Amino acid sequence: MRLFLNGVVDEIEPITARMRRVRIAGPRLRDLTWVPGTHIRLLVGDPRSPRSWVRGLLRTYTIWDHSPDGYLDLCILDHPAAGPGALWARRVRPGDPAAFTAPEGRLVLRADAPYHLFAGDETAAVAFGALHRALPPSAAAYGAVVADGPADRLPPARTGHLTWTYRPGELVDAVRALNLPAEPGVAYLAGEARTCQAVRDHLVRERGWSRRDVVVKPFWAPGRRGMD
Ligand SMILES: Cc1cc2nc3c(=O)[nH]c(=O)nc-3n(C[C@H](O)[C@H](O)[C@H](O)COP(=O)(O)OP(=O)(O)OC[C@H]3O[C@@H](n4cnc5c(N)ncnc54)[C@H](O)[C@@H]3O)c2cc1C
């Protein structure tokens, strides 16, 4: 049984052409333990509606930012197949209640990494922003993100240095083109499931990385609903 925290939607702004930053505030968020890269499960359906139970009530979102002043920010993509998550972000208004689970997840920085490699799509860039901001200044980081176009880029000051590639360009080709050190680092792969798989295969088979050094977290897959 999941325990839900409650907050109120406080602010909504477009952060890219297709993504909204939604701020959820409330006293319970002051003492939230947040590790950058972790996510919450957000109640996006009406629990009183039978349709919500069929389509799924919960969707998972990375915490873009958290403040001990008592708020957290999510960045939610409005994608063409718009399921309950995208519709929630499209319709939500300041003052609306929000219920969500405590932060969890394993897409978090490995302190012992010789260097960090981030690769994924525009949804993964939310996690990469949080991870980048948590890196010590001395850490070396590389990154590639695939998106529809330049209007999908999250603010560079908040995501660090990422190479953006636009579809039909492929993420795996962008990673292949990165001038990485000869020795493996630690890779964080997120976003569309098969794209993550292709990048992992490239790192393991072509660059000789160990699977242990590749953290993979699929965020979504065509035809699947609400991945956890
Ligand atoms: C750990 C984790 C962290 C995540 N963090 C974020 C985040 O920070 N921001 C964010 O926007 N999403 C994030 N996601 C994805 C999010 O949980 C939802 O899957 C997404 O919002 C789609 O939900 P939906 O209800 O709109 O569509 P669903 O009902 O889940 O899916 C309907 C269909 O839409 C299509 N679809 C789903 N996502 C996309 C997409 N990105 N592009 C194109 N088509 C798509 C698929 O074909 C799918 O079958 C994360 C997922 C996980 C597992």
The ligand as a Gaussian input file, in Angstrom:
#p B3LYP/6-31G(d) Opt

LIG

0 1
 C       11.361000       6.916000     -13.577000
 C       10.529000       7.711000     -14.575000
 C       10.689000       9.087000     -14.640000
 C        9.949000       9.828000     -15.576000
 N       10.120000      11.189000     -15.619000
 C        9.420000      11.927000     -16.513000
 C        9.570000      13.358000     -16.566000
 O       10.316000      13.957000     -15.782000
 N        8.838000      14.037000     -17.496000
 C        7.973000      13.391000     -18.366000
 O        7.336000      14.067000     -19.186000
 N        7.814000      12.051000     -18.318000
 C        8.493000      11.316000     -17.419000
 N        8.301000       9.947000     -17.356000
 C        7.276000       9.352000     -18.235000
 C        5.898000       9.487000     -17.569000
 O        5.839000       8.641000     -16.427000
 C        4.735000       9.042000     -18.474000
 O        5.043000       7.797000     -19.022000
 C        4.466000      10.009000     -19.574000
 O        4.102000      11.275000     -19.046000
 C        3.322000       9.495000     -20.450000
 O        2.186000       9.355000     -19.668000
 P        0.751000       9.514000     -20.315000
 O       -0.253000       9.181000     -19.265000
 O        0.623000      10.831000     -21.012000
 O        0.752000       8.400000     -21.438000
 P        0.547000       6.816000     -21.210000
 O       -0.882000       6.506000     -20.965000
 O        1.510000       6.347000     -20.166000
 O        1.022000       6.271000     -22.595000
 C        0.194000       6.358000     -23.769000
 C        1.074000       6.212000     -24.977000
 O        1.728000       7.449000     -25.227000
 C        2.953000       7.205000     -25.895000
 N        4.001000       7.978000     -25.168000
 C        4.249000       7.967000     -23.836000
 N        5.266000       8.797000     -23.530000
 C        5.672000       9.349000     -24.703000
 C        6.698000      10.277000     -25.068000
 N        7.533000      10.820000     -24.143000
 N        6.824000      10.618000     -26.368000
 C        6.003000      10.076000     -27.324000
 N        5.019000       9.188000     -27.042000
 C        4.854000       8.831000     -25.763000
 C        3.197000       5.699000     -25.862000
 O        2.900000       5.141000     -27.120000
 C        2.194000       5.207000     -24.846000
 O        1.754000       3.915000     -25.088000
 C        9.030000       9.183000     -16.434000
 C        8.867000       7.797000     -16.346000
 C        9.606000       7.050000     -15.441000
 C        9.416000       5.563000     -15.372000

